[in-house]
Amino acid sequence: MMLEPVYAFARAHPDLLLGWKEIATALGHSERTVRRWWDDYGLPVRRFPRYVVLSRQHIDRWILGMDDLQRRLTADGISGRRGSGRPRRK
């Protein structure tokens, strides 16, 4: 059985998380929550025909960016709750 290039590449690089399940496990949340974060808050997941991929470095940068966004919203008196800022992806 021949591995698809994306799968083979991700398996050769331990920094990459392959699939919603691995990403959710790394973040300590459910797959549903992680998909919502991708949809609502721009979690930087790369989509391929059969896989999604995310690097641990991108997770760290995304979390730091979300922390910065929350500080700015709080300073402006805006709630950082769902639906209060960034438009949803479609």
Summary of the structure (lengths in Angstrom):
residues: 90
radius of gyration: 15.0
end to end distance: 34.7
largest distance: 56.1
contacts: 197
relative contact order: 0.15
helix: 52%
strand: 10%
